């Protein structure tokens, strides 16, 4: 680690510590004399300093790469709140202010929506909304309206995920709910190759302890996607879940490397479980098949340079998998303490690429210094067989050190 990176770590953490020591708590108001209402809020201010080590063996690494270690810093402030009036009107909003080294500060509206219970059996909702249709932990093929999931950070530690602009109606009857939504995935957010307009539907019910859902969506220039998901709890310690979706191959990497396969029908699927031991350790295990992933032929074309001139640039960080070229079959494993309110919270995630022997290891540990103040350290280490997805990534290792104040 270079002196510049070490200095960045020390200065950034020292600066935020000074801010925290002089900060006061956020206020919450409540009108006790009014009609029954509920008001909740959550605020987080955090600083994260990152040191990324370039992978000099990567075919994606540019010839003008600077130092072996590259340091950066960002401060992220997020706020989320909800307000409910007499169970008839529910509103919510969330914002994120991001200031990163080398770039201007930016404010993102994560969500801003209103939901009205028109009748006892019908809810109508509109706005920019964070939703979760998928049941997976690290991967969500049936999350048609969900924000993109990053397997190395499935819990979105900095709170940067943005919702989708949509209008939806949900009808209820007993244990069954039917939702129809019209969405604009690119409106008010950076959504990459997402379609401009999308319609989606979800039918959810419960049968003999199984939570079941059928999902479908349609977008301009694409055929309908359709699939299903489930969750089932066994006893007090085991939960298992699965997802399955038939869809078009929409990856820009497929379009560049194998044009004949672009738009072809494919399938994505997931099966997984969560188990909590008597000692309080929670384990997540998932197997995932990505229908948009590259096969061996397309991957060799990519790393061999046949399509490098036209291919989109790989992502600059090993912590972001959304824009990186990806293979097809993965196994995800996570082990962590089940209770997150302890003073020390270790975590270990591992992602195994079954196609090519790639390995991504994400160790992390957080400590509560005092009430509302946490510090954490996490890393992302990529390794594996020669010419594997992880080993060819432009960044071989990343170390992050963060401090967060929560209310």
C-alpha positions in Angstrom: 0.0 0.0 0.0 1.5 3.4 -1.1 2.0 6.3 1.4 -0.7 8.2 -0.5 -3.2 5.5 0.2 -2.2 5.2 3.9 -2.5 9.0 4.2 -5.9 9.0 2.6 -7.1 6.3 5.1 -5.8 8.3 8.1 -7.0 11.7 7.0 -10.5 10.5 5.9 -11.2 8.5 9.1 -9.8 11.3 11.3 -11.9 13.9 9.6 -15.1 11.9 10.0 -14.3 11.1 13.7 -14.1 14.8 14.3 -17.5 15.4 12.7 -19.1 12.6 14.7 -17.7 13.8 18.0 -19.5 17.2 17.5 -22.7 15.9 15.9 -26.0 15.8 17.6 -28.9 13.3 17.2 -31.6 13.8 14.6 -35.1 14.8 15.8 -38.3 13.0 15.3 -41.7 14.7 15.7 -45.1 13.1 16.6 -48.4 14.8 17.0 -50.1 12.8 19.8 -53.4 14.7 19.5 -54.0 14.0 15.9 -55.5 11.0 14.2 -53.5 7.7 14.5 -50.3 8.1 12.5 -47.0 6.3 12.3 -43.7 8.0 11.5 -40.4 6.2 11.1 -37.0 7.4 9.9 -33.5 6.1 9.5 -30.4 8.2 8.9 -26.9 7.0 8.1 -23.7 9.1 7.5 -20.7 7.1 6.5 -17.2 7.4 5.2 -15.5 4.7 3.2 -11.9 4.6 2.1 -10.9 2.1 -0.6 -7.6 0.7 -1.8 -7.7 -1.3 -5.0 -4.8 -3.4 -6.2 -4.5 -3.7 -10.0 -4.3 -7.2 -11.5 -1.3 -6.8 -13.8 -2.1 -10.2 -15.5 -5.5 -9.1 -16.6 -6.1 -8.8 -20.3 -8.5 -5.9 -19.5 -5.9 -3.8 -17.7 -5.1 -0.7 -19.7 -1.5 0.0 -20.8 -1.4 3.4 -18.9 -2.2 1.9 -15.5 -0.7 4.0 -12.7 0.4 2.7 -9.3 -0.2 -0.9 -8.3 -2.5 0.3 -5.5 -5.1 3.0 -6.2 -6.8 4.8 -3.3 -10.2 6.5 -3.3 -12.6 7.9 -0.7 -16.3 8.6 -0.5 -18.7 10.0 2.0 -22.3 8.8 1.8 -25.3 10.2 3.7 -28.6 8.5 3.4 -32.0 9.2 4.9 -35.2 7.1 4.7 -38.6 7.9 6.2 -42.2 6.6 6.1 -45.4 8.2 7.2 -48.7 6.3 7.6 -52.1 8.0 8.2 -54.9 5.8 9.6 -53.8 2.7 7.6 -55.2 4.4 4.5 -52.3 6.5 3.2 -48.7 5.4 3.3 -45.8 7.5 2.0 -42.1 7.0 1.9 -39.0 8.7 0.6 -35.3 8.0 0.6 -32.3 10.0 -0.6 -28.5 9.5 -0.8 -25.9 12.2 -1.0 -22.6 10.9 -2.3 -19.3 12.8 -2.3 -16.4 10.8 -3.9 -12.7 11.8 -4.4 -12.1 13.0 -7.9 -15.8 13.7 -8.7 -18.5 16.2 -7.8 -21.0 15.5 -5.0 -24.3 14.1 -6.2 -27.8 13.6 -4.7 -29.8 10.5 -5.6 -33.5 10.0 -4.9 -33.6 6.4 -3.9 -37.3 6.3 -3.6 -40.4 8.7 -3.3 -43.8 7.1 -3.4 -47.3 7.1 -2.0 -49.7 4.2 -1.5 -53.4 4.5 -1.0 -55.6 1.7 0.3 -58.6 2.4 -1.9 -60.6 -0.4 -0.4 -60.0 -3.3 2.0 -59.0 -5.4 -1.0 -57.1 -2.9 -3.2 -53.9 -0.9 -2.9 -52.8 1.6 -5.5 -49.2 2.9 -5.5 -47.1 5.3 -7.6 -43.7 6.9 -7.5 -40.1 5.8 -7.4 -40.1 2.6 -5.4 -37.6 0.0 -4.0 -39.3 -3.3 -4.3 -38.3 -6.9 -3.9 -40.0 -9.6 -6.0 -37.2 -12.1 -6.0 -36.5 -14.5 -3.1 -32.8 -15.1 -3.5 -30.1 -13.6 -1.3 -27.2 -13.0 -3.7 -29.0 -13.5 -7.0 -32.6 -12.7 -8.0 -33.6 -13.8 -11.5 -37.3 -13.2 -10.8 -36.7 -9.7 -9.3 -38.2 -8.1 -12.4 -38.6 -4.7 -10.6 -35.8 -5.1 -8.1 -32.6 -3.0 -8.2 -29.6 -4.9 -9.7 -28.1 -7.2 -7.1 -24.3 -7.3 -6.5 -23.3 -10.7 -5.2 -20.3 -9.3 -3.4 -22.5 -6.7 -1.6 -26.1 -8.2 -1.6 -27.2 -6.1 1.4 -26.2 -2.8 -0.3 -24.1 -1.6 2.7 -23.9 2.0 1.6 -27.6 2.3 0.7 -27.0 3.4 -2.9 -29.6 1.2 -4.6 -32.3 3.2 -6.4 -35.9 2.2 -6.9 -37.8 2.1 -10.2 -40.4 4.7 -11.3 -43.7 2.8 -11.4 -47.4 2.7 -10.9 -48.9 -0.5 -9.5 -52.2 -1.9 -8.2 -52.5 -4.9 -5.9 -55.7 -6.8 -5.2 -56.0 -9.0 -2.2 -58.2 -12.0 -1.4 -57.4 -14.2 1.5 -53.8 -15.4 1.2 -53.6 -14.4 -2.5 -52.4 -11.1 -3.9 -52.3 -10.0 -7.6 -50.1 -7.1 -8.6 -50.0 -5.3 -12.0 -47.3 -2.7 -12.6 -46.2 -0.3 -15.3 -42.6 1.0 -14.9 -40.1 3.3 -16.5 -36.7 1.7 -15.6 -34.5 4.5 -17.0 -36.4 7.4 -15.6 -34.5 9.3 -12.9 -31.7 6.8 -12.5 -28.7 5.3 -14.3 -30.1 2.0 -15.5 -27.6 0.9 -18.2 -29.2 -1.3 -20.8 -32.6 -1.5 -19.1 -35.7 -0.9 -21.3 -37.4 2.5 -21.3 -40.8 1.0 -20.5 -41.8 -2.2 -18.7 -45.0 -3.9 -17.7 -45.0 -6.7 -15.0 -47.4 -8.8 -13.1 -47.1 -11.0 -10.0 -49.5 -13.5 -8.5 -48.6 -14.5 -4.9 -50.2 -17.0 -2.6 -49.5 -19.4 0.2 -50.1 -23.2 0.1 -49.2 -25.6 2.9 -46.5 -23.3 4.3 -45.0 -22.5 0.9 -45.0 -18.8 -0.3 -45.4 -19.1 -4.0 -45.4 -16.5 -6.8 -45.8 -16.4 -10.5 -44.2 -13.5 -12.3 -44.2 -12.1 -15.9 -43.0 -9.0 -17.7 -42.9 -7.5 -21.1 -40.8 -4.7 -22.6 -40.3 -3.0 -26.0 -38.1 -5.0 -28.3 -38.2 -8.1 -26.0 -40.4 -11.1 -25.7 -42.3 -11.8 -22.5 -40.4 -13.1 -19.5 -42.1 -15.5 -17.2 -41.2 -17.5 -14.2 -41.9 -18.5 -10.6 -40.3 -18.4 -7.1 -41.0 -19.9 -3.7 -39.9 -19.8 -0.1 -40.6 -22.4 2.6 -39.7 -22.4 6.3 -39.0 -25.7 8.0 -39.0 -25.6 11.8 -37.3 -22.6 13.4 -33.9 -22.8 11.8 -34.2 -23.7 8.1 -35.6 -21.8 5.2 -35.2 -22.8 1.5 -36.1 -20.9 -1.6 -35.9 -21.1 -5.4 -36.4 -19.0 -8.5 -36.9 -19.8 -12.2 -37.3 -17.4 -15.2 -37.5 -17.8 -19.0 -36.3 -14.7 -20.8 -34.4 -13.3 -23.8 -30.6 -13.1 -23.7 -30.1 -9.3 -23.2 -26.5 -9.0 -22.1 -24.5 -6.5 -24.1 -21.5 -8.8 -23.8 -23.4 -11.6 -25.6 -24.4 -9.1 -28.4 -20.7 -8.2 -28.9 -19.2 -11.6 -28.6 -21.9 -13.9 -30.0 -24.4 -11.8 -32.1 -26.2 -14.9 -33.2 -27.2 -15.8 -29.6 -28.4 -12.2 -28.7 -32.1 -12.3 -28.1 -32.3 -16.1 -28.0 -34.5 -17.6 -25.3 -32.7 -18.8 -22.2 -33.4 -19.7 -18.6 -32.0 -18.4 -15.3 -32.6 -20.3 -12.1 -31.6 -20.4 -8.4 -32.0 -22.7 -5.5 -30.8 -21.9 -2.0 -31.2 -22.2 1.7 -30.6 -20.3 5.0 -29.8 -22.2 8.2 -29.3 -20.7 11.7 -27.4 -23.0 14.1 -28.0 -23.3 17.8 -24.8 -21.3 18.3 -26.2 -18.3 16.4 -24.4 -18.7 13.1 -26.4 -18.0 10.0 -25.4 -19.8 6.7 -26.7 -19.0 3.3 -26.0 -21.4 0.4 -27.2 -20.7 -3.2 -26.6 -22.2 -6.6 -27.3 -19.9 -9.5 -27.5 -20.4 -13.3 -27.3 -17.1 -15.2 -29.0 -17.3 -18.6 -27.2 -14.1 -19.7 -23.7 -15.5 -18.9 -21.0 -16.2 -21.4 -20.2 -19.7 -22.5 -16.6 -20.9 -22.9 -16.4 -19.9 -26.6 -17.6 -16.4 -26.0 -15.3 -16.0 -23.0 -12.2 -17.1 -25.0 -13.1 -14.6 -27.7 -13.2 -11.9 -25.1 -9.9 -12.6 -23.3 -8.3 -13.5 -26.6 -8.8 -10.0 -27.9 -11.0 -10.9 -30.9 -13.7 -8.4 -29.7 -11.7 -6.2 -27.4 -11.9 -3.2 -29.7 -15.7 -3.2 -29.8 -16.5 -4.6 -26.3 -17.7 -2.2 -23.6 -15.1 -1.4 -21.0 -15.1 -3.7 -18.0 -16.0 -2.2 -14.6 -13.2 -0.5 -12.8 -13.9 -2.1 -9.4 -13.9 -5.7 -8.3 -16.7 -4.8 -6.0 -19.2 -4.2 -8.8 -20.3 -7.2 -11.0 -23.2 -5.5 -12.8 -21.2 -4.4 -15.8 -18.4 -7.0 -15.8 -18.5 -9.9 -18.2 -19.8 -12.9 -16.4 -19.9 -16.7 -16.8 -23.0 -18.9 -16.2 -22.9 -21.1 -13.1 -22.1 -20.0 -9.6 -22.2 -21.2 -6.0 -22.6 -18.6 -3.2 -21.8 -19.2 0.4 -22.2 -16.7 3.3 -21.6 -17.3 7.0 -22.3 -14.6 9.6 -23.7 -14.0 13.1 -27.5 -14.3 13.0 -27.8 -11.4 15.5 -26.5 -8.1 14.0 -26.8 -6.2 17.2 -23.6 -7.5 18.8 -20.5 -5.4 19.3 -18.5 -7.6 16.8 -20.1 -8.9 13.6 -17.8 -11.0 11.4 -18.9 -12.2 8.0 -17.4 -14.3 5.2 -18.8 -14.6 1.6 -17.4 -16.8 -1.1 -18.5 -17.0 -4.8 -17.4 -20.0 -6.8 -17.5 -19.9 -10.6 -18.3 -23.5 -11.6 -17.6 -22.9 -15.3 -14.0 -21.9 -15.0 -12.8 -22.3 -11.4 -13.0 -18.6 -10.4 -13.0 -17.7 -6.7 -14.2 -14.5 -5.1 -13.7 -14.2 -1.3 -15.3 -11.3 0.6 -14.3 -11.2 4.3 -15.8 -8.5 6.5 -16.0 -7.5 10.1 -17.8 -4.7 11.9 -17.5 -3.3 15.4 -19.8 -1.1 17.4 -17.6 1.6 19.0 -20.5 3.1 20.9 -24.2 3.6 20.5 -25.0 4.6 16.8 -21.3 4.5 15.8 -19.9 1.5 13.8 -16.5 0.9 12.1 -15.9 -1.9 9.6 -13.3 -3.4 7.3 -14.0 -5.6 4.3 -12.1 -7.0 1.4 -12.7 -8.5 -2.0 -10.1 -11.0 -3.2 -10.3 -12.5 -6.7 -8.4 -15.6 -7.7 -8.9 -18.9 -9.4 -7.8 -20.9 -12.4 -5.9 -19.3 -15.3 -8.2 -17.5 -17.8 -11.1 -17.6 -15.3 -13.5 -14.8 -14.8 -12.2 -13.7 -11.3 -8.5 -14.1 -12.1 -8.9 -12.0 -15.3 -10.6 -9.1 -13.6 -8.7 -5.8 -13.8 -8.7 -5.5 -10.1 -7.3 -8.4 -8.1 -8.0 -7.2 -4.5 -9.9 -4.4 -2.8 -9.7 -3.3 0.8 -12.3 -1.0 2.3 -12.3 0.8 5.7 -15.5 2.5 6.8 -17.0 4.4 9.7 -20.8 5.0 10.0 -23.1 6.9 12.2 -26.7 5.6 12.3 -29.9 6.9 13.8 
